[in-house]
Amino acid sequence: MTAELDSVVLNVDMPEYGLLNGDIGVVVLVHQEGSGYEVEFATLDGETVAVVTLMASQIRPIAHREIAHARAVA
């Protein structure tokens, strides 16, 4: 199960928050034993872009041998 402070990958685009599928965030709160999560997405220099409530199906753990990719936030 995903726990608080785990890094996770977004599975969907969320243009209303400036987030794209593949963006990496950190779980800051677990709801109802993992049915939902509060996830913070931040720039690489630490500026918070969004804190979003997500269903478990909208995130996934970072997989073995994945590489991060940087992009500018709109």
CHARMM-style PDB file with segment names, atoms N, HN, CA, C and O in Angstrom:
ATOM      1  N   MET     1       0.838  -1.183   0.000  1.00  0.00      PROA
ATOM      2  CA  MET     1       0.000   0.000   0.000  1.00  0.00      PROA
ATOM      3  C   MET     1       0.886   1.251   0.000  1.00  0.00      PROA
ATOM      4  O   MET     1       1.957   1.268   0.607  1.00  0.00      PROA
ATOM      5  N   THR     2       0.433   2.263  -0.671  1.00  0.00      PROA
ATOM      6  HN  THR     2      -0.437   2.249  -1.163  1.00  0.00      PROA
ATOM      7  CA  THR     2       1.133   3.536  -0.704  1.00  0.00      PROA
ATOM      8  C   THR     2       0.975   4.232   0.645  1.00  0.00      PROA
ATOM      9  O   THR     2      -0.119   4.278   1.207  1.00  0.00      PROA
ATOM     10  N   ALA     3       2.059   4.764   1.150  1.00  0.00      PROA
ATOM     11  HN  ALA     3       2.949   4.727   0.694  1.00  0.00      PROA
ATOM     12  CA  ALA     3       2.070   5.388   2.483  1.00  0.00      PROA
ATOM     13  C   ALA     3       2.434   6.863   2.384  1.00  0.00      PROA
ATOM     14  O   ALA     3       2.906   7.330   1.347  1.00  0.00      PROA
ATOM     15  N   GLU     4       2.209   7.594   3.479  1.00  0.00      PROA
ATOM     16  HN  GLU     4       1.826   7.215   4.321  1.00  0.00      PROA
ATOM     17  CA  GLU     4       2.608   8.989   3.531  1.00  0.00      PROA
ATOM     18  C   GLU     4       4.110   9.112   3.270  1.00  0.00      PROA
ATOM     19  O   GLU     4       4.908   8.304   3.746  1.00  0.00      PROA
ATOM     20  N   LEU     5       4.469  10.121   2.519  1.00  0.00      PROA
ATOM     21  HN  LEU     5       3.821  10.778   2.132  1.00  0.00      PROA
ATOM     22  CA  LEU     5       5.826  10.470   2.108  1.00  0.00      PROA
ATOM     23  C   LEU     5       6.372   9.605   0.980  1.00  0.00      PROA
ATOM     24  O   LEU     5       7.525   9.776   0.584  1.00  0.00      PROA
ATOM     25  N   ASP     6       5.574   8.680   0.452  1.00  0.00      PROA
ATOM     26  HN  ASP     6       4.637   8.540   0.773  1.00  0.00      PROA
ATOM     27  CA  ASP     6       5.981   7.922  -0.737  1.00  0.00      PROA
ATOM     28  C   ASP     6       5.915   8.820  -1.962  1.00  0.00      PROA
ATOM     29  O   ASP     6       5.003   9.637  -2.087  1.00  0.00      PROA
ATOM     30  N   SER     7       6.870   8.676  -2.859  1.00  0.00      PROA
ATOM     31  HN  SER     7       7.611   8.013  -2.757  1.00  0.00      PROA
ATOM     32  CA  SER     7       6.786   9.328  -4.162  1.00  0.00      PROA
ATOM     33  C   SER     7       5.910   8.466  -5.064  1.00  0.00      PROA
ATOM     34  O   SER     7       6.007   7.239  -5.055  1.00  0.00      PROA
ATOM     35  N   VAL     8       5.050   9.129  -5.843  1.00  0.00      PROA
ATOM     36  HN  VAL     8       4.971  10.125  -5.850  1.00  0.00      PROA
ATOM     37  CA  VAL     8       4.128   8.429  -6.730  1.00  0.00      PROA
ATOM     38  C   VAL     8       4.095   9.116  -8.088  1.00  0.00      PROA
ATOM     39  O   VAL     8       4.537  10.256  -8.235  1.00  0.00      PROA
ATOM     40  N   VAL     9       3.563   8.404  -9.074  1.00  0.00      PROA
ATOM     41  HN  VAL     9       3.204   7.478  -8.954  1.00  0.00      PROA
ATOM     42  CA  VAL     9       3.449   8.923 -10.439  1.00  0.00      PROA
ATOM     43  C   VAL     9       1.974   9.121 -10.763  1.00  0.00      PROA
ATOM     44  O   VAL     9       1.153   8.243 -10.496  1.00  0.00      PROA
ATOM     45  N   LEU    10       1.637  10.266 -11.336  1.00  0.00      PROA
ATOM     46  HN  LEU    10       2.303  10.979 -11.553  1.00  0.00      PROA
ATOM     47  CA  LEU    10       0.272  10.558 -11.748  1.00  0.00      PROA
ATOM     48  C   LEU    10      -0.059   9.767 -13.010  1.00  0.00      PROA
ATOM     49  O   LEU    10       0.735   9.732 -13.950  1.00  0.00      PROA
ATOM     50  N   ASN    11      -1.240   9.128 -13.033  1.00  0.00      PROA
ATOM     51  HN  ASN    11      -1.885   9.157 -12.269  1.00  0.00      PROA
ATOM     52  CA  ASN    11      -1.666   8.304 -14.174  1.00  0.00      PROA
ATOM     53  C   ASN    11      -2.552   9.044 -15.167  1.00  0.00      PROA
ATOM     54  O   ASN    11      -2.895   8.487 -16.210  1.00  0.00      PROA
ATOM     55  N   VAL    12      -2.929  10.275 -14.872  1.00  0.00      PROA
ATOM     56  HN  VAL    12      -2.650  10.727 -14.025  1.00  0.00      PROA
ATOM     57  CA  VAL    12      -3.878  11.015 -15.705  1.00  0.00      PROA
ATOM     58  C   VAL    12      -3.384  12.449 -15.878  1.00  0.00      PROA
ATOM     59  O   VAL    12      -2.601  12.948 -15.070  1.00  0.00      PROA
ATOM     60  N   ASP    13      -3.851  13.105 -16.938  1.00  0.00      PROA
ATOM     61  HN  ASP    13      -4.488  12.701 -17.594  1.00  0.00      PROA
ATOM     62  CA  ASP    13      -3.627  14.541 -17.081  1.00  0.00      PROA
ATOM     63  C   ASP    13      -4.623  15.276 -16.200  1.00  0.00      PROA
ATOM     64  O   ASP    13      -5.781  14.872 -16.095  1.00  0.00      PROA
ATOM     65  N   MET    14      -4.178  16.347 -15.571  1.00  0.00      PROA
ATOM     66  HN  MET    14      -3.237  16.675 -15.657  1.00  0.00      PROA
ATOM     67  CA  MET    14      -5.054  17.213 -14.771  1.00  0.00      PROA
ATOM     68  C   MET    14      -4.736  18.657 -15.144  1.00  0.00      PROA
ATOM     69  O   MET    14      -4.104  19.379 -14.372  1.00  0.00      PROA
ATOM     70  N   PRO    15      -5.180  19.080 -16.345  1.00  0.00      PROA
ATOM     71  CA  PRO    15      -4.816  20.415 -16.832  1.00  0.00      PROA
ATOM     72  C   PRO    15      -5.288  21.546 -15.927  1.00  0.00      PROA
ATOM     73  O   PRO    15      -4.692  22.623 -15.924  1.00  0.00      PROA
ATOM     74  N   GLU    16      -6.344  21.314 -15.164  1.00  0.00      PROA
ATOM     75  HN  GLU    16      -6.828  20.439 -15.167  1.00  0.00      PROA
ATOM     76  CA  GLU    16      -6.832  22.361 -14.253  1.00  0.00      PROA
ATOM     77  C   GLU    16      -5.823  22.683 -13.155  1.00  0.00      PROA
ATOM     78  O   GLU    16      -5.904  23.735 -12.521  1.00  0.00      PROA
ATOM     79  N   TYR    17      -4.866  21.771 -12.931  1.00  0.00      PROA
ATOM     80  HN  TYR    17      -4.799  20.916 -13.446  1.00  0.00      PROA
ATOM     81  CA  TYR    17      -3.805  21.980 -11.945  1.00  0.00      PROA
ATOM     82  C   TYR    17      -2.430  22.138 -12.595  1.00  0.00      PROA
ATOM     83  O   TYR    17      -1.431  22.303 -11.895  1.00  0.00      PROA
ATOM     84  N   GLY    18      -2.371  22.088 -13.927  1.00  0.00      PROA
ATOM     85  HN  GLY    18      -3.182  21.954 -14.495  1.00  0.00      PROA
ATOM     86  CA  GLY    18      -1.091  22.165 -14.623  1.00  0.00      PROA
ATOM     87  C   GLY    18      -0.290  20.881 -14.529  1.00  0.00      PROA
ATOM     88  O   GLY    18       0.933  20.901 -14.664  1.00  0.00      PROA
ATOM     89  N   LEU    19      -0.974  19.749 -14.296  1.00  0.00      PROA
ATOM     90  HN  LEU    19      -1.968  19.732 -14.186  1.00  0.00      PROA
ATOM     91  CA  LEU    19      -0.301  18.461 -14.122  1.00  0.00      PROA
ATOM     92  C   LEU    19      -0.536  17.554 -15.324  1.00  0.00      PROA
ATOM     93  O   LEU    19      -1.597  17.578 -15.947  1.00  0.00      PROA
ATOM     94  N   LEU    20       0.488  16.751 -15.636  1.00  0.00      PROA
ATOM     95  HN  LEU    20       1.351  16.732 -15.130  1.00  0.00      PROA
ATOM     96  CA  LEU    20       0.415  15.814 -16.753  1.00  0.00      PROA
ATOM     97  C   LEU    20       0.685  14.392 -16.285  1.00  0.00      PROA
ATOM     98  O   LEU    20       1.389  14.167 -15.300  1.00  0.00      PROA
ATOM     99  N   ASN    21       0.115  13.442 -17.006  1.00  0.00      PROA
ATOM    100  HN  ASN    21      -0.457  13.625 -17.806  1.00  0.00      PROA
ATOM    101  CA  ASN    21       0.391  12.028 -16.784  1.00  0.00      PROA
ATOM    102  C   ASN    21       1.913  11.854 -16.720  1.00  0.00      PROA
ATOM    103  O   ASN    21       2.626  12.326 -17.606  1.00  0.00      PROA
ATOM    104  N   GLY    22       2.401  11.196 -15.704  1.00  0.00      PROA
ATOM    105  HN  GLY    22       1.822  10.812 -14.984  1.00  0.00      PROA
ATOM    106  CA  GLY    22       3.832  10.976 -15.541  1.00  0.00      PROA
ATOM    107  C   GLY    22       4.494  11.906 -14.543  1.00  0.00      PROA
ATOM    108  O   GLY    22       5.629  11.663 -14.135  1.00  0.00      PROA
ATOM    109  N   ASP    23       3.800  12.977 -14.137  1.00  0.00      PROA
ATOM    110  HN  ASP    23       2.878  13.174 -14.468  1.00  0.00      PROA
ATOM    111  CA  ASP    23       4.372  13.869 -13.125  1.00  0.00      PROA
ATOM    112  C   ASP    23       4.527  13.122 -11.803  1.00  0.00      PROA
ATOM    113  O   ASP    23       3.720  12.254 -11.469  1.00  0.00      PROA
ATOM    114  N   ILE    24       5.565  13.466 -11.062  1.00  0.00      PROA
ATOM    115  HN  ILE    24       6.221  14.171 -11.333  1.00  0.00      PROA
ATOM    116  CA  ILE    24       5.885  12.808  -9.798  1.00  0.00      PROA
ATOM    117  C   ILE    24       5.469  13.702  -8.639  1.00  0.00      PROA
ATOM    118  O   ILE    24       5.764  14.897  -8.621  1.00  0.00      PROA
ATOM    119  N   GLY    25       4.784  13.108  -7.679  1.00  0.00      PROA
ATOM    120  HN  GLY    25       4.544  12.137  -7.694  1.00  0.00      PROA
ATOM    121  CA  GLY    25       4.370  13.832  -6.486  1.00  0.00      PROA
ATOM    122  C   GLY    25       4.692  13.037  -5.236  1.00  0.00      PROA
ATOM    123  O   GLY    25       5.181  11.909  -5.306  1.00  0.00      PROA
ATOM    124  N   VAL    26       4.407  13.647  -4.082  1.00  0.00      PROA
ATOM    125  HN  VAL    26       4.010  14.563  -4.025  1.00  0.00      PROA
ATOM    126  CA  VAL    26       4.648  13.005  -2.791  1.00  0.00      PROA
ATOM    127  C   VAL    26       3.327  12.931  -2.030  1.00  0.00      PROA
ATOM    128  O   VAL    26       2.609  13.924  -1.916  1.00  0.00      PROA
ATOM    129  N   VAL    27       3.017  11.747  -1.512  1.00  0.00      PROA
ATOM    130  HN  VAL    27       3.601  10.941  -1.605  1.00  0.00      PROA
ATOM    131  CA  VAL    27       1.799  11.557  -0.727  1.00  0.00      PROA
ATOM    132  C   VAL    27       1.964  12.270   0.611  1.00  0.00      PROA
ATOM    133  O   VAL    27       2.914  12.011   1.350  1.00  0.00      PROA
ATOM    134  N   VAL    28       1.022  13.176   0.916  1.00  0.00      PROA
ATOM    135  HN  VAL    28       0.251  13.386   0.316  1.00  0.00      PROA
ATOM    136  CA  VAL    28       1.079  13.893   2.187  1.00  0.00      PROA
ATOM    137  C   VAL    28      -0.003  13.428   3.156  1.00  0.00      PROA
ATOM    138  O   VAL    28       0.062  13.729   4.348  1.00  0.00      PROA
ATOM    139  N   LEU    29      -0.997  12.697   2.656  1.00  0.00      PROA
ATOM    140  HN  LEU    29      -1.050  12.452   1.687  1.00  0.00      PROA
ATOM    141  CA  LEU    29      -2.061  12.179   3.516  1.00  0.00      PROA
ATOM    142  C   LEU    29      -2.729  10.996   2.823  1.00  0.00      PROA
ATOM    143  O   LEU    29      -2.991  11.041   1.621  1.00  0.00      PROA
ATOM    144  N   VAL    30      -3.000   9.946   3.579  1.00  0.00      PROA
ATOM    145  HN  VAL    30      -2.787   9.910   4.555  1.00  0.00      PROA
ATOM    146  CA  VAL    30      -3.702   8.760   3.067  1.00  0.00      PROA
ATOM    147  C   VAL    30      -5.124   8.795   3.605  1.00  0.00      PROA
ATOM    148  O   VAL    30      -5.334   8.958   4.807  1.00  0.00      PROA
ATOM    149  N   HSD    31      -6.107   8.641   2.711  1.00  0.00      PROA
ATOM    150  HN  HSD    31      -5.937   8.509   1.734  1.00  0.00      PROA
ATOM    151  CA  HSD    31      -7.517   8.627   3.092  1.00  0.00      PROA
ATOM    152  C   HSD    31      -8.054   7.200   3.102  1.00  0.00      PROA
ATOM    153  O   HSD    31      -7.734   6.407   2.217  1.00  0.00      PROA
ATOM    154  N   GLN    32      -8.861   6.878   4.092  1.00  0.00      PROA
ATOM    155  HN  GLN    32      -9.121   7.523   4.811  1.00  0.00      PROA
ATOM    156  CA  GLN    32      -9.620   5.625   4.173  1.00  0.00      PROA
ATOM    157  C   GLN    32      -8.808   4.403   3.743  1.00  0.00      PROA
ATOM    158  O   GLN    32      -9.177   3.680   2.818  1.00  0.00      PROA
ATOM    159  N   GLU    33      -7.703   4.199   4.434  1.00  0.00      PROA
ATOM    160  HN  GLU    33      -7.402   4.787   5.186  1.00  0.00      PROA
ATOM    161  CA  GLU    33      -6.859   3.014   4.234  1.00  0.00      PROA
ATOM    162  C   GLU    33      -6.417   2.818   2.784  1.00  0.00      PROA
ATOM    163  O   GLU    33      -6.297   1.685   2.316  1.00  0.00      PROA
ATOM    164  N   GLY    34      -6.177   3.923   2.075  1.00  0.00      PROA
ATOM    165  HN  GLY    34      -6.275   4.842   2.456  1.00  0.00      PROA
ATOM    166  CA  GLY    34      -5.628   3.835   0.728  1.00  0.00      PROA
ATOM    167  C   GLY    34      -6.627   3.977  -0.391  1.00  0.00      PROA
ATOM    168  O   GLY    34      -6.269   3.756  -1.547  1.00  0.00      PROA
ATOM    169  N   SER    35      -7.860   4.334  -0.106  1.00  0.00      PROA
ATOM    170  HN  SER    35      -8.151   4.513   0.833  1.00  0.00      PROA
ATOM    171  CA  SER    35      -8.816   4.533  -1.199  1.00  0.00      PROA
ATOM    172  C   SER    35      -8.603   5.873  -1.886  1.00  0.00      PROA
ATOM    173  O   SER    35      -9.051   6.074  -3.015  1.00  0.00      PROA
ATOM    174  N   GLY    36      -7.918   6.791  -1.206  1.00  0.00      PROA
ATOM    175  HN  GLY    36      -7.554   6.628  -0.289  1.00  0.00      PROA
ATOM    176  CA  GLY    36      -7.615   8.094  -1.780  1.00  0.00      PROA
ATOM    177  C   GLY    36      -6.395   8.694  -1.117  1.00  0.00      PROA
ATOM    178  O   GLY    36      -5.953   8.232  -0.066  1.00  0.00      PROA
ATOM    179  N   TYR    37      -5.851   9.737  -1.747  1.00  0.00      PROA
ATOM    180  HN  TYR    37      -6.211  10.112  -2.601  1.00  0.00      PROA
ATOM    181  CA  TYR    37      -4.604  10.336  -1.274  1.00  0.00      PROA
ATOM    182  C   TYR    37      -4.598  11.836  -1.517  1.00  0.00      PROA
ATOM    183  O   TYR    37      -5.189  12.321  -2.482  1.00  0.00      PROA
ATOM    184  N   GLU    38      -3.925  12.566  -0.633  1.00  0.00      PROA
ATOM    185  HN  GLU    38      -3.446  12.172   0.151  1.00  0.00      PROA
ATOM    186  CA  GLU    38      -3.558  13.952  -0.898  1.00  0.00      PROA
ATOM    187  C   GLU    38      -2.117  13.882  -1.396  1.00  0.00      PROA
ATOM    188  O   GLU    38      -1.248  13.329  -0.722  1.00  0.00      PROA
ATOM    189  N   VAL    39      -1.871  14.442  -2.575  1.00  0.00      PROA
ATOM    190  HN  VAL    39      -2.577  14.891  -3.122  1.00  0.00      PROA
ATOM    191  CA  VAL    39      -0.541  14.363  -3.174  1.00  0.00      PROA
ATOM    192  C   VAL    39      -0.068  15.773  -3.515  1.00  0.00      PROA
ATOM    193  O   VAL    39      -0.792  16.553  -4.134  1.00  0.00      PROA
ATOM    194  N   GLU    40       1.159  16.086  -3.098  1.00  0.00      PROA
ATOM    195  HN  GLU    40       1.747  15.452  -2.595  1.00  0.00      PROA
ATOM    196  CA  GLU    40       1.761  17.373  -3.422  1.00  0.00      PROA
ATOM    197  C   GLU    40       2.680  17.211  -4.632  1.00  0.00      PROA
ATOM    198  O   GLU    40       3.514  16.307  -4.687  1.00  0.00      PROA
ATOM    199  N   PHE    41       2.505  18.102  -5.585  1.00  0.00      PROA
ATOM    200  HN  PHE    41       1.828  18.836  -5.540  1.00  0.00      PROA
ATOM    201  CA  PHE    41       3.363  18.154  -6.769  1.00  0.00      PROA
ATOM    202  C   PHE    41       4.144  19.458  -6.691  1.00  0.00      PROA
ATOM    203  O   PHE    41       3.571  20.524  -6.469  1.00  0.00      PROA
ATOM    204  N   ALA    42       5.454  19.363  -6.876  1.00  0.00      PROA
ATOM    205  HN  ALA    42       5.920  18.497  -7.056  1.00  0.00      PROA
ATOM    206  CA  ALA    42       6.317  20.542  -6.724  1.00  0.00      PROA
ATOM    207  C   ALA    42       7.343  20.581  -7.849  1.00  0.00      PROA
ATOM    208  O   ALA    42       7.657  19.564  -8.468  1.00  0.00      PROA
ATOM    209  N   THR    43       7.857  21.793  -8.097  1.00  0.00      PROA
ATOM    210  HN  THR    43       7.602  22.618  -7.594  1.00  0.00      PROA
ATOM    211  CA  THR    43       8.948  21.942  -9.048  1.00  0.00      PROA
ATOM    212  C   THR    43      10.220  21.356  -8.438  1.00  0.00      PROA
ATOM    213  O   THR    43      10.270  21.082  -7.239  1.00  0.00      PROA
ATOM    214  N   LEU    44      11.227  21.169  -9.253  1.00  0.00      PROA
ATOM    215  HN  LEU    44      11.187  21.392 -10.227  1.00  0.00      PROA
ATOM    216  CA  LEU    44      12.477  20.593  -8.755  1.00  0.00      PROA
ATOM    217  C   LEU    44      13.191  21.502  -7.766  1.00  0.00      PROA
ATOM    218  O   LEU    44      14.021  21.033  -6.988  1.00  0.00      PROA
ATOM    219  N   ASP    45      12.878  22.805  -7.783  1.00  0.00      PROA
ATOM    220  HN  ASP    45      12.203  23.185  -8.415  1.00  0.00      PROA
ATOM    221  CA  ASP    45      13.486  23.698  -6.796  1.00  0.00      PROA
ATOM    222  C   ASP    45      12.582  23.957  -5.593  1.00  0.00      PROA
ATOM    223  O   ASP    45      12.849  24.862  -4.802  1.00  0.00      PROA
ATOM    224  N   GLY    46      11.513  23.167  -5.451  1.00  0.00      PROA
ATOM    225  HN  GLY    46      11.296  22.433  -6.094  1.00  0.00      PROA
ATOM    226  CA  GLY    46      10.735  23.160  -4.220  1.00  0.00      PROA
ATOM    227  C   GLY    46       9.457  23.978  -4.185  1.00  0.00      PROA
ATOM    228  O   GLY    46       8.797  24.019  -3.147  1.00  0.00      PROA
ATOM    229  N   GLU    47       9.080  24.631  -5.279  1.00  0.00      PROA
ATOM    230  HN  GLU    47       9.616  24.597  -6.123  1.00  0.00      PROA
ATOM    231  CA  GLU    47       7.844  25.410  -5.303  1.00  0.00      PROA
ATOM    232  C   GLU    47       6.645  24.485  -5.515  1.00  0.00      PROA
ATOM    233  O   GLU    47       6.602  23.734  -6.489  1.00  0.00      PROA
ATOM    234  N   THR    48       5.684  24.540  -4.614  1.00  0.00      PROA
ATOM    235  HN  THR    48       5.719  25.150  -3.823  1.00  0.00      PROA
ATOM    236  CA  THR    48       4.495  23.707  -4.753  1.00  0.00      PROA
ATOM    237  C   THR    48       3.681  24.175  -5.950  1.00  0.00      PROA
ATOM    238  O   THR    48       3.372  25.359  -6.083  1.00  0.00      PROA
ATOM    239  N   VAL    49       3.338  23.225  -6.821  1.00  0.00      PROA
ATOM    240  HN  VAL    49       3.589  22.263  -6.712  1.00  0.00      PROA
ATOM    241  CA  VAL    49       2.493  23.494  -7.978  1.00  0.00      PROA
ATOM    242  C   VAL    49       1.036  23.240  -7.616  1.00  0.00      PROA
ATOM    243  O   VAL    49       0.159  24.036  -7.954  1.00  0.00      PROA
ATOM    244  N   ALA    50       0.778  22.118  -6.922  1.00  0.00      PROA
ATOM    245  HN  ALA    50       1.490  21.472  -6.647  1.00  0.00      PROA
ATOM    246  CA  ALA    50      -0.586  21.765  -6.541  1.00  0.00      PROA
ATOM    247  C   ALA    50      -0.556  20.714  -5.453  1.00  0.00      PROA
ATOM    248  O   ALA    50       0.362  19.896  -5.375  1.00  0.00      PROA
ATOM    249  N   VAL    51      -1.579  20.751  -4.612  1.00  0.00      PROA
ATOM    250  HN  VAL    51      -2.324  21.415  -4.675  1.00  0.00      PROA
ATOM    251  CA  VAL    51      -1.865  19.677  -3.673  1.00  0.00      PROA
ATOM    252  C   VAL    51      -3.251  19.189  -4.049  1.00  0.00      PROA
ATOM    253  O   VAL    51      -4.225  19.936  -3.957  1.00  0.00      PROA
ATOM    254  N   VAL    52      -3.342  17.929  -4.476  1.00  0.00      PROA
ATOM    255  HN  VAL    52      -2.551  17.322  -4.551  1.00  0.00      PROA
ATOM    256  CA  VAL    52      -4.557  17.418  -5.102  1.00  0.00      PROA
ATOM    257  C   VAL    52      -5.034  16.159  -4.373  1.00  0.00      PROA
ATOM    258  O   VAL    52      -4.230  15.318  -3.970  1.00  0.00      PROA
ATOM    259  N   THR    53      -6.357  16.044  -4.213  1.00  0.00      PROA
ATOM    260  HN  THR    53      -7.010  16.727  -4.541  1.00  0.00      PROA
ATOM    261  CA  THR    53      -6.959  14.816  -3.702  1.00  0.00      PROA
ATOM    262  C   THR    53      -7.171  13.878  -4.879  1.00  0.00      PROA
ATOM    263  O   THR    53      -7.832  14.234  -5.854  1.00  0.00      PROA
ATOM    264  N   LEU    54      -6.608  12.677  -4.783  1.00  0.00      PROA
ATOM    265  HN  LEU    54      -6.071  12.388  -3.990  1.00  0.00      PROA
ATOM    266  CA  LEU    54      -6.665  11.715  -5.885  1.00  0.00      PROA
ATOM    267  C   LEU    54      -7.174  10.363  -5.416  1.00  0.00      PROA
ATOM    268  O   LEU    54      -6.955   9.963  -4.273  1.00  0.00      PROA
ATOM    269  N   MET    55      -7.856   9.666  -6.316  1.00  0.00      PROA
ATOM    270  HN  MET    55      -8.033   9.991  -7.244  1.00  0.00      PROA
ATOM    271  CA  MET    55      -8.243   8.284  -6.053  1.00  0.00      PROA
ATOM    272  C   MET    55      -7.028   7.396  -6.270  1.00  0.00      PROA
ATOM    273  O   MET    55      -6.099   7.768  -6.986  1.00  0.00      PROA
ATOM    274  N   ALA    56      -7.039   6.237  -5.659  1.00  0.00      PROA
ATOM    275  HN  ALA    56      -7.795   5.935  -5.078  1.00  0.00      PROA
ATOM    276  CA  ALA    56      -5.913   5.309  -5.786  1.00  0.00      PROA
ATOM    277  C   ALA    56      -5.624   4.973  -7.245  1.00  0.00      PROA
ATOM    278  O   ALA    56      -4.466   4.772  -7.609  1.00  0.00      PROA
ATOM    279  N   SER    57      -6.643   4.908  -8.076  1.00  0.00      PROA
ATOM    280  HN  SER    57      -7.585   5.071  -7.780  1.00  0.00      PROA
ATOM    281  CA  SER    57      -6.461   4.559  -9.487  1.00  0.00      PROA
ATOM    282  C   SER    57      -5.773   5.666 -10.295  1.00  0.00      PROA
ATOM    283  O   SER    57      -5.357   5.426 -11.429  1.00  0.00      PROA
ATOM    284  N   GLN    58      -5.647   6.864  -9.735  1.00  0.00      PROA
ATOM    285  HN  GLN    58      -5.985   7.059  -8.815  1.00  0.00      PROA
ATOM    286  CA  GLN    58      -5.039   7.976 -10.457  1.00  0.00      PROA
ATOM    287  C   GLN    58      -3.540   8.108 -10.218  1.00  0.00      PROA
ATOM    288  O   GLN    58      -2.886   8.949 -10.835  1.00  0.00      PROA
ATOM    289  N   ILE    59      -2.994   7.286  -9.331  1.00  0.00      PROA
ATOM    290  HN  ILE    59      -3.526   6.603  -8.831  1.00  0.00      PROA
ATOM    291  CA  ILE    59      -1.556   7.295  -9.061  1.00  0.00      PROA
ATOM    292  C   ILE    59      -1.020   5.871  -9.075  1.00  0.00      PROA
ATOM    293  O   ILE    59      -1.770   4.896  -9.014  1.00  0.00      PROA
ATOM    294  N   ARG    60       0.305   5.787  -9.157  1.00  0.00      PROA
ATOM    295  HN  ARG    60       0.913   6.579  -9.207  1.00  0.00      PROA
ATOM    296  CA  ARG    60       0.967   4.484  -9.064  1.00  0.00      PROA
ATOM    297  C   ARG    60       2.335   4.687  -8.450  1.00  0.00      PROA
ATOM    298  O   ARG    60       2.872   5.794  -8.471  1.00  0.00      PROA
ATOM    299  N   PRO    61       2.903   3.619  -7.903  1.00  0.00      PROA
ATOM    300  CA  PRO    61       4.264   3.726  -7.376  1.00  0.00      PROA
ATOM    301  C   PRO    61       5.269   3.938  -8.513  1.00  0.00      PROA
ATOM    302  O   PRO    61       4.991   3.609  -9.666  1.00  0.00      PROA
ATOM    303  N   ILE    62       6.416   4.482  -8.181  1.00  0.00      PROA
ATOM    304  HN  ILE    62       6.642   4.749  -7.244  1.00  0.00      PROA
ATOM    305  CA  ILE    62       7.502   4.565  -9.158  1.00  0.00      PROA
ATOM    306  C   ILE    62       7.997   3.150  -9.427  1.00  0.00      PROA
ATOM    307  O   ILE    62       8.237   2.382  -8.495  1.00  0.00      PROA
ATOM    308  N   ALA    63       8.147   2.812 -10.690  1.00  0.00      PROA
ATOM    309  HN  ALA    63       7.953   3.436 -11.447  1.00  0.00      PROA
ATOM    310  CA  ALA    63       8.563   1.459 -11.079  1.00  0.00      PROA
ATOM    311  C   ALA    63      10.082   1.370 -11.195  1.00  0.00      PROA
ATOM    312  O   ALA    63      10.768   2.378 -11.366  1.00  0.00      PROA
ATOM    313  N   HSD    64      10.582   0.167 -11.100  1.00  0.00      PROA
ATOM    314  HN  HSD    64      10.026  -0.652 -10.961  1.00  0.00      PROA
ATOM    315  CA  HSD    64      12.007  -0.116 -11.258  1.00  0.00      PROA
ATOM    316  C   HSD    64      12.471   0.342 -12.638  1.00  0.00      PROA
ATOM    317  O   HSD    64      11.800   0.092 -13.640  1.00  0.00      PROA
ATOM    318  N   ARG    65      13.604   1.002 -12.685  1.00  0.00      PROA
ATOM    319  HN  ARG    65      14.149   1.205 -11.872  1.00  0.00      PROA
ATOM    320  CA  ARG    65      14.261   1.438 -13.912  1.00  0.00      PROA
ATOM    321  C   ARG    65      13.514   2.540 -14.671  1.00  0.00      PROA
ATOM    322  O   ARG    65      13.655   2.655 -15.888  1.00  0.00      PROA
ATOM    323  N   GLU    66      12.731   3.340 -13.967  1.00  0.00      PROA
ATOM    324  HN  GLU    66      12.617   3.247 -12.978  1.00  0.00      PROA
ATOM    325  CA  GLU    66      12.135   4.533 -14.575  1.00  0.00      PROA
ATOM    326  C   GLU    66      13.095   5.701 -14.393  1.00  0.00      PROA
ATOM    327  O   GLU    66      13.881   5.731 -13.446  1.00  0.00      PROA
ATOM    328  N   ILE    67      13.024   6.647 -15.296  1.00  0.00      PROA
ATOM    329  HN  ILE    67      12.386   6.623 -16.065  1.00  0.00      PROA
ATOM    330  CA  ILE    67      13.867   7.825 -15.213  1.00  0.00      PROA
ATOM    331  C   ILE    67      12.970   9.064 -15.187  1.00  0.00      PROA
ATOM    332  O   ILE    67      11.973   9.128 -15.906  1.00  0.00      PROA
ATOM    333  N   ALA    68      13.325  10.038 -14.363  1.00  0.00      PROA
ATOM    334  HN  ALA    68      14.135   9.985 -13.779  1.00  0.00      PROA
ATOM    335  CA  ALA    68      12.562  11.284 -14.287  1.00  0.00      PROA
ATOM    336  C   ALA    68      12.883  12.160 -15.501  1.00  0.00      PROA
ATOM    337  O   ALA    68      13.967  12.069 -16.077  1.00  0.00      PROA
ATOM    338  N   HSD    69      11.934  12.997 -15.874  1.00  0.00      PROA
ATOM    339  HN  HSD    69      11.053  13.071 -15.406  1.00  0.00      PROA
ATOM    340  CA  HSD    69      12.091  13.909 -17.006  1.00  0.00      PROA
ATOM    341  C   HSD    69      11.633  15.285 -16.563  1.00  0.00      PROA
ATOM    342  O   HSD    69      10.536  15.418 -16.021  1.00  0.00      PROA
ATOM    343  N   ALA    70      12.427  16.294 -16.773  1.00  0.00      PROA
ATOM    344  HN  ALA    70      13.318  16.186 -17.213  1.00  0.00      PROA
ATOM    345  CA  ALA    70      12.080  17.656 -16.358  1.00  0.00      PROA
ATOM    346  C   ALA    70      11.298  18.368 -17.455  1.00  0.00      PROA
ATOM    347  O   ALA    70      11.550  18.173 -18.644  1.00  0.00      PROA
ATOM    348  N   ARG    71      10.330  19.212 -17.028  1.00  0.00      PROA
ATOM    349  HN  ARG    71      10.125  19.371 -16.062  1.00  0.00      PROA
ATOM    350  CA  ARG    71       9.587  20.061 -17.955  1.00  0.00      PROA
ATOM    351  C   ARG    71       9.229  21.343 -17.222  1.00  0.00      PROA
ATOM    352  O   ARG    71       9.134  21.358 -15.995  1.00  0.00      PROA
ATOM    353  N   ALA    72       9.033  22.410 -17.968  1.00  0.00      PROA
ATOM    354  HN  ALA    72       9.110  22.399 -18.965  1.00  0.00      PROA
ATOM    355  CA  ALA    72       8.623  23.685 -17.375  1.00  0.00      PROA
ATOM    356  C   ALA    72       7.127  23.630 -17.091  1.00  0.00      PROA
ATOM    357  O   ALA    72       6.354  23.063 -17.863  1.00  0.00      PROA
ATOM    358  N   VAL    73       6.737  24.227 -15.974  1.00  0.00      PROA
ATOM    359  HN  VAL    73       7.365  24.688 -15.347  1.00  0.00      PROA
ATOM    360  CA  VAL    73       5.313  24.309 -15.623  1.00  0.00      PROA
ATOM    361  C   VAL    73       4.721  25.508 -16.343  1.00  0.00      PROA
ATOM    362  O   VAL    73       5.287  26.601 -16.340  1.00  0.00      PROA
ATOM    363  N   ALA    74       3.576  25.279 -16.957  1.00  0.00      PROA
ATOM    364  HN  ALA    74       3.116  24.391 -16.960  1.00  0.00      PROA
ATOM    365  CA  ALA    74       2.906  26.365 -17.700  1.00  0.00      PROA
ATOM    366  C   ALA    74       2.418  27.448 -16.770  1.00  0.00      PROA
ATOM    367  OT1 ALA    74       1.835  28.433 -17.223  1.00  0.00      PROA
TER     368      ALA     74
END
